[in-house]
């Protein structure tokens, strides 16, 4: 499963962070044009129809999906429904740089969720790495001013992104603890479709609640249509495909470090499209988060 990191494999592993950063910037660009739950729902509807020609067999009555429907319903809730909706809610008030930096604390939450809920062992080195990464997250949340934490003046979007990150940590651990049929697991399109079927139901319910509360809106035009096409084709389908192949070639340990390119790409794209200049504390926070991940992952 783990092979030498070739230039081709490196390109495959760079594509997903670039697209995920683009997803964050796009979500910020259109946050005035469409409400977050509606954006998430329409995104996955489009991705569903893009994936349908490749994975329609999963929807048949004879599909091995249905005996495991409870598992895929939970995966759809955590990975498609809750995570993406919370991320778009975060981008209503938080910048893409902050959101992706907070999201880079994922290994910390993976460690905590694994230890508390899945019986995973935690080493001293992992604890030190987790503390370094948490310092980086706190630096982002405080915007470089620690007095803000003491005064509890946090941007709501950063807290939504923390909730999204915890949701993805549970999702990732559930992916690792699996007994589903190999026919679905080995086929990336079928595996994503199995989650998407239930994820669409969850995201549709969230969009319905948003509409019933009077907070749903959409200003249709070419900017919004172009954004929806991009986040459906890129972050929702293409990134998943490249990531799956890259992990199979390089292994999850090596591939995991590429996730931390997301804040860097988000900073570059934010400067290009949003005029948001990265601050010094962003660089320090990024260094702390990556340093914590490196320390915790060393054996």
ROPA-8315 format. One record per residue (C-alpha): z, x, y; residue number from 1. Coordinates in Angstrom, 1 decimal. Layout:
+--------+--------+--------+-----+
|      w |      u |      v | seq |
+--------+--------+--------+-----+
|      Z |      X |      Y | NUM |
...
+--------+--------+--------+-----+
// end
This chain:
+--------+--------+--------+-----+
|      w |      u |      v | seq |
+--------+--------+--------+-----+
|    0.0 |    0.0 |    0.0 |   1 |
|    0.9 |    2.8 |    2.4 |   2 |
|   -2.0 |    5.2 |    3.2 |   3 |
|   -2.6 |    7.9 |    5.8 |   4 |
|   -3.0 |    6.5 |    9.3 |   5 |
|   -6.7 |    6.9 |   10.0 |   6 |
|   -8.4 |    6.3 |   13.3 |   7 |
|   -9.8 |    3.0 |   12.0 |   8 |
|   -6.4 |    1.8 |   10.9 |   9 |
|   -4.9 |    2.8 |   14.2 |  10 |
|   -7.5 |    0.7 |   16.1 |  11 |
|   -6.6 |   -2.3 |   13.9 |  12 |
|   -3.0 |   -1.9 |   14.8 |  13 |
|   -3.6 |   -1.5 |   18.5 |  14 |
|   -5.7 |   -4.7 |   18.7 |  15 |
|   -2.8 |   -7.1 |   18.1 |  16 |
|   -0.4 |   -5.7 |   20.8 |  17 |
|   -3.3 |   -5.8 |   23.3 |  18 |
|   -4.0 |   -9.4 |   22.4 |  19 |
|   -0.3 |  -10.4 |   22.5 |  20 |
|    0.0 |   -8.8 |   25.9 |  21 |
|   -3.1 |  -10.7 |   27.0 |  22 |
|   -1.5 |  -13.9 |   25.7 |  23 |
|    1.6 |  -13.3 |   27.9 |  24 |
|   -0.5 |  -12.6 |   30.9 |  25 |
|   -2.8 |  -15.6 |   30.3 |  26 |
|    0.3 |  -17.8 |   29.8 |  27 |
|    1.5 |  -16.7 |   33.2 |  28 |
|   -1.9 |  -17.1 |   34.8 |  29 |
|   -2.2 |  -20.8 |   33.8 |  30 |
|    1.5 |  -21.8 |   34.0 |  31 |
|    0.7 |  -24.0 |   37.1 |  32 |
|   -2.3 |  -25.6 |   35.3 |  33 |
|   -0.7 |  -26.8 |   32.1 |  34 |
|    2.8 |  -27.4 |   30.8 |  35 |
|    4.1 |  -25.0 |   28.1 |  36 |
|    4.4 |  -27.4 |   25.1 |  37 |
|    0.9 |  -28.8 |   25.8 |  38 |
|   -0.5 |  -25.3 |   26.1 |  39 |
|    1.0 |  -24.4 |   22.7 |  40 |
|   -0.2 |  -27.5 |   21.0 |  41 |
|   -3.8 |  -27.3 |   22.2 |  42 |
|   -3.9 |  -23.6 |   21.4 |  43 |
|   -3.0 |  -24.3 |   17.7 |  44 |
|   -5.4 |  -27.3 |   17.5 |  45 |
|   -8.2 |  -25.0 |   18.5 |  46 |
|   -7.1 |  -22.3 |   16.1 |  47 |
|   -6.9 |  -24.9 |   13.3 |  48 |
|  -10.5 |  -25.8 |   13.7 |  49 |
|  -11.5 |  -22.1 |   13.9 |  50 |
|   -9.7 |  -21.4 |   10.7 |  51 |
|  -10.7 |  -24.6 |    8.9 |  52 |
|  -14.1 |  -23.3 |    7.4 |  53 |
|  -12.3 |  -20.3 |    5.9 |  54 |
|   -9.2 |  -22.0 |    4.5 |  55 |
|  -10.0 |  -25.7 |    4.0 |  56 |
|   -9.1 |  -25.4 |    0.3 |  57 |
|   -5.4 |  -25.2 |    1.3 |  58 |
|   -5.5 |  -28.8 |    2.4 |  59 |
|   -6.6 |  -30.2 |   -1.0 |  60 |
|   -4.2 |  -32.2 |   -3.1 |  61 |
|   -4.4 |  -29.5 |   -5.8 |  62 |
|   -3.5 |  -26.7 |   -3.4 |  63 |
|   -0.5 |  -24.6 |   -4.4 |  64 |
|    0.7 |  -25.2 |   -0.8 |  65 |
|    2.3 |  -28.6 |   -1.4 |  66 |
|    5.0 |  -27.7 |   -4.0 |  67 |
|    6.3 |  -25.3 |   -1.3 |  68 |
|    5.9 |  -27.6 |    1.6 |  69 |
|    9.6 |  -27.2 |    2.7 |  70 |
|    9.2 |  -23.5 |    3.1 |  71 |
|    6.0 |  -23.7 |    5.1 |  72 |
|    7.4 |  -26.5 |    7.3 |  73 |
|   10.3 |  -24.1 |    8.2 |  74 |
|    7.8 |  -21.2 |    8.8 |  75 |
|    5.7 |  -23.5 |   10.9 |  76 |
|    8.7 |  -24.5 |   13.0 |  77 |
|    9.9 |  -21.0 |   13.6 |  78 |
|    6.7 |  -19.0 |   13.9 |  79 |
|    4.2 |  -21.5 |   15.4 |  80 |
|    6.2 |  -24.4 |   16.9 |  81 |
|    9.4 |  -22.9 |   18.4 |  82 |
|    8.4 |  -19.3 |   19.1 |  83 |
|    5.2 |  -19.9 |   21.0 |  84 |
|    6.5 |  -22.9 |   22.9 |  85 |
|    9.6 |  -20.9 |   24.0 |  86 |
|    7.3 |  -18.0 |   25.0 |  87 |
|    5.2 |  -20.2 |   27.2 |  88 |
|    8.4 |  -21.7 |   28.7 |  89 |
|    9.6 |  -18.2 |   29.4 |  90 |
|    6.4 |  -17.4 |   31.3 |  91 |
|    7.0 |  -20.3 |   33.7 |  92 |
|    9.7 |  -18.1 |   35.5 |  93 |
|    9.5 |  -14.7 |   33.9 |  94 |
|    6.8 |  -12.1 |   34.3 |  95 |
|    4.7 |  -10.9 |   31.4 |  96 |
|    6.2 |   -7.4 |   31.7 |  97 |
|    9.8 |   -8.8 |   31.4 |  98 |
|    8.8 |  -11.2 |   28.6 |  99 |
|    7.2 |   -8.6 |   26.5 | 100 |
|   10.0 |   -6.0 |   27.1 | 101 |
|   12.6 |   -8.6 |   26.0 | 102 |
|   10.4 |   -9.3 |   23.0 | 103 |
|   10.4 |   -5.6 |   22.1 | 104 |
|   14.1 |   -6.0 |   21.2 | 105 |
|   12.8 |   -7.7 |   18.0 | 106 |
|   14.1 |   -4.9 |   15.7 | 107 |
|   17.6 |   -5.4 |   17.0 | 108 |
|   17.5 |   -9.1 |   16.2 | 109 |
|   15.9 |   -8.4 |   12.9 | 110 |
|   18.8 |   -6.2 |   12.1 | 111 |
|   21.4 |   -8.8 |   13.2 | 112 |
|   19.8 |  -11.7 |   11.5 | 113 |
|   19.3 |   -9.7 |    8.3 | 114 |
|   22.9 |   -8.7 |    8.2 | 115 |
|   24.4 |  -12.1 |    9.1 | 116 |
|   22.2 |  -14.4 |    7.2 | 117 |
|   20.4 |  -12.5 |    4.5 | 118 |
|   23.0 |   -9.9 |    3.2 | 119 |
|   21.0 |   -6.9 |    4.4 | 120 |
|   23.0 |   -3.6 |    4.7 | 121 |
|   23.4 |   -2.1 |    8.2 | 122 |
|   23.8 |    1.7 |    8.6 | 123 |
|   25.6 |    3.6 |   11.5 | 124 |
|   22.2 |    4.9 |   12.7 | 125 |
|   20.9 |    1.4 |   12.9 | 126 |
|   23.9 |    0.3 |   15.0 | 127 |
|   23.3 |    3.2 |   17.4 | 128 |
|   19.6 |    2.3 |   17.6 | 129 |
|   20.5 |   -1.4 |   18.2 | 130 |
|   22.9 |   -0.5 |   21.1 | 131 |
|   20.2 |    1.6 |   22.8 | 132 |
|   17.7 |   -1.2 |   22.5 | 133 |
|   20.2 |   -3.8 |   23.7 | 134 |
|   20.8 |   -1.6 |   26.8 | 135 |
|   17.1 |   -1.7 |   27.5 | 136 |
|   17.1 |   -5.5 |   27.2 | 137 |
|   20.1 |   -5.9 |   29.5 | 138 |
|   18.3 |   -3.6 |   32.0 | 139 |
|   15.3 |   -6.0 |   32.0 | 140 |
|   17.5 |   -9.1 |   32.3 | 141 |
|   19.4 |   -7.6 |   35.3 | 142 |
|   16.2 |   -6.3 |   37.0 | 143 |
|   17.9 |   -2.9 |   37.3 | 144 |
|   20.9 |   -4.4 |   39.1 | 145 |
|   23.9 |   -4.7 |   36.8 | 146 |
|   25.8 |   -6.8 |   39.3 | 147 |
|   23.3 |   -9.6 |   38.4 | 148 |
|   24.7 |   -9.7 |   34.8 | 149 |
|   28.3 |   -9.9 |   36.2 | 150 |
|   27.2 |  -12.8 |   38.4 | 151 |
|   25.3 |  -14.5 |   35.6 | 152 |
|   22.2 |  -14.8 |   37.7 | 153 |
|   19.6 |  -14.5 |   35.0 | 154 |
|   16.1 |  -15.7 |   35.1 | 155 |
|   15.7 |  -18.7 |   32.7 | 156 |
|   12.5 |  -17.4 |   31.4 | 157 |
|   14.2 |  -14.2 |   30.0 | 158 |
|   16.7 |  -16.4 |   28.1 | 159 |
|   13.9 |  -18.5 |   26.7 | 160 |
|   12.2 |  -15.3 |   25.5 | 161 |
|   15.4 |  -14.2 |   23.9 | 162 |
|   15.5 |  -17.5 |   22.0 | 163 |
|   11.9 |  -17.0 |   21.0 | 164 |
|   12.6 |  -13.5 |   19.7 | 165 |
|   15.5 |  -14.7 |   17.6 | 166 |
|   13.3 |  -17.4 |   16.2 | 167 |
|   10.7 |  -14.8 |   15.2 | 168 |
|   13.4 |  -12.7 |   13.6 | 169 |
|   14.3 |  -15.6 |   11.3 | 170 |
|   10.7 |  -16.3 |   10.6 | 171 |
|   10.1 |  -12.6 |    9.6 | 172 |
|   13.0 |  -12.5 |    7.2 | 173 |
|   11.8 |  -15.7 |    5.6 | 174 |
|    8.4 |  -14.2 |    5.2 | 175 |
|   10.0 |  -11.2 |    3.4 | 176 |
|   12.0 |  -13.5 |    1.0 | 177 |
|    9.1 |  -15.2 |   -0.6 | 178 |
|    8.1 |  -16.6 |   -4.0 | 179 |
|    5.0 |  -18.5 |   -3.0 | 180 |
|    1.8 |  -18.3 |   -5.1 | 181 |
|   -0.2 |  -15.1 |   -4.8 | 182 |
|   -3.3 |  -17.1 |   -4.1 | 183 |
|   -2.0 |  -18.1 |   -0.8 | 184 |
|    0.0 |  -15.0 |    0.0 | 185 |
|   -3.0 |  -12.6 |   -0.6 | 186 |
|   -5.4 |  -14.7 |    1.5 | 187 |
|   -4.6 |  -14.2 |    5.2 | 188 |
|   -6.6 |  -17.3 |    6.3 | 189 |
|   -4.9 |  -19.5 |    3.6 | 190 |
|   -1.5 |  -18.1 |    4.4 | 191 |
|   -1.9 |  -18.8 |    8.1 | 192 |
|   -3.4 |  -22.2 |    7.5 | 193 |
|   -0.4 |  -23.2 |    5.3 | 194 |
|    1.9 |  -22.5 |    8.2 | 195 |
|   -0.4 |  -24.0 |   10.8 | 196 |
|   -0.5 |  -27.4 |    9.1 | 197 |
|    3.2 |  -27.9 |    9.7 | 198 |
|    3.3 |  -25.8 |   12.9 | 199 |
|    0.8 |  -28.3 |   14.4 | 200 |
|    3.1 |  -31.2 |   13.5 | 201 |
|    6.1 |  -29.4 |   15.1 | 202 |
|    4.2 |  -28.3 |   18.3 | 203 |
|    2.7 |  -31.8 |   18.5 | 204 |
|    6.2 |  -33.3 |   18.5 | 205 |
|    7.4 |  -30.9 |   21.2 | 206 |
|    4.4 |  -31.8 |   23.3 | 207 |
|    5.2 |  -35.5 |   22.8 | 208 |
|    8.8 |  -34.9 |   24.0 | 209 |
|    7.4 |  -33.0 |   27.0 | 210 |
|    5.0 |  -35.9 |   27.8 | 211 |
|    7.7 |  -38.6 |   27.3 | 212 |
|   10.0 |  -36.7 |   29.8 | 213 |
|    7.2 |  -36.7 |   32.4 | 214 |
|    6.9 |  -32.9 |   32.5 | 215 |
|    3.5 |  -32.7 |   30.8 | 216 |
|    0.5 |  -32.0 |   32.9 | 217 |
|   -2.9 |  -30.3 |   32.7 | 218 |
|   -5.4 |  -29.6 |   35.4 | 219 |
|   -8.7 |  -29.3 |   33.5 | 220 |
|  -11.4 |  -26.9 |   34.6 | 221 |
|  -13.1 |  -23.7 |   33.5 | 222 |
|  -10.1 |  -21.5 |   34.1 | 223 |
|   -7.9 |  -23.5 |   31.8 | 224 |
|  -10.7 |  -23.9 |   29.2 | 225 |
|  -11.4 |  -20.2 |   29.1 | 226 |
|   -7.7 |  -19.4 |   28.8 | 227 |
|   -7.3 |  -21.8 |   25.8 | 228 |
|  -10.3 |  -20.4 |   24.1 | 229 |
|   -9.0 |  -16.9 |   24.5 | 230 |
|   -5.5 |  -17.5 |   23.2 | 231 |
|   -6.8 |  -19.6 |   20.3 | 232 |
|   -9.4 |  -17.0 |   19.1 | 233 |
|   -7.5 |  -13.8 |   20.1 | 234 |
|   -3.7 |  -13.9 |   19.7 | 235 |
|   -3.7 |  -16.8 |   17.3 | 236 |
|   -6.4 |  -15.7 |   14.8 | 237 |
|   -7.9 |  -12.3 |   15.5 | 238 |
|   -4.6 |  -10.5 |   16.1 | 239 |
|   -3.1 |  -12.0 |   12.9 | 240 |
|   -6.1 |  -10.8 |   10.9 | 241 |
|   -6.1 |   -7.2 |   12.3 | 242 |
|   -2.3 |   -7.0 |   11.9 | 243 |
|   -2.5 |   -8.1 |    8.2 | 244 |
|   -5.1 |   -5.5 |    7.3 | 245 |
|   -3.4 |   -2.8 |    9.4 | 246 |
|    0.0 |   -3.3 |    7.7 | 247 |
|   -1.7 |   -3.3 |    4.2 | 248 |
|   -3.3 |    0.1 |    5.0 | 249 |
|   -0.5 |    1.9 |    6.9 | 250 |
|    2.6 |    0.1 |    5.7 | 251 |
|    5.1 |   -2.0 |    7.7 | 252 |
|    7.2 |    1.0 |    8.8 | 253 |
|    4.4 |    2.7 |   10.6 | 254 |
|    2.8 |   -0.5 |   11.8 | 255 |
|    6.1 |   -1.6 |   13.4 | 256 |
|    5.9 |    1.1 |   16.0 | 257 |
|    2.6 |   -0.3 |   17.3 | 258 |
|    4.4 |   -3.6 |   18.4 | 259 |
|    6.1 |   -1.6 |   21.2 | 260 |
|    2.7 |   -1.0 |   22.8 | 261 |
|    2.8 |   -4.7 |   23.9 | 262 |
|    4.9 |   -4.1 |   27.1 | 263 |
|    2.7 |   -1.2 |   28.1 | 264 |
|   -0.4 |   -3.3 |   27.8 | 265 |
|    1.3 |   -6.2 |   29.6 | 266 |
|    2.2 |   -3.9 |   32.5 | 267 |
|   -1.4 |   -2.7 |   32.7 | 268 |
|   -2.9 |   -6.2 |   32.5 | 269 |
|   -0.3 |   -7.6 |   34.9 | 270 |
|   -1.2 |   -5.0 |   37.5 | 271 |
|   -4.9 |   -5.7 |   37.0 | 272 |
|   -4.8 |   -9.6 |   37.0 | 273 |
|   -1.5 |  -10.6 |   38.6 | 274 |
|   -0.9 |   -7.9 |   41.1 | 275 |
|    2.6 |   -7.3 |   39.6 | 276 |
|    3.4 |   -3.6 |   39.9 | 277 |
|    5.7 |   -2.2 |   37.2 | 278 |
|    9.1 |   -1.0 |   38.5 | 279 |
|   11.1 |    2.1 |   37.5 | 280 |
|   13.6 |    0.0 |   35.5 | 281 |
|   10.7 |   -1.3 |   33.3 | 282 |
|    9.9 |    2.2 |   32.3 | 283 |
|   13.5 |    3.1 |   31.6 | 284 |
|   14.0 |   -0.2 |   29.6 | 285 |
|   10.9 |    0.5 |   27.6 | 286 |
|   12.2 |    4.0 |   26.8 | 287 |
|   15.6 |    2.7 |   25.7 | 288 |
|   14.0 |    0.0 |   23.5 | 289 |
|   11.6 |    2.4 |   21.8 | 290 |
|   14.3 |    5.1 |   21.5 | 291 |
|   16.6 |    2.6 |   19.8 | 292 |
|   13.9 |    1.6 |   17.3 | 293 |
|   13.1 |    5.2 |   16.5 | 294 |
|   16.8 |    6.0 |   15.9 | 295 |
|   17.4 |    2.9 |   13.7 | 296 |
|   14.3 |    3.4 |   11.6 | 297 |
|   14.9 |    7.1 |   10.7 | 298 |
|   16.3 |    7.8 |    7.3 | 299 |
+--------+--------+--------+-----+
// end
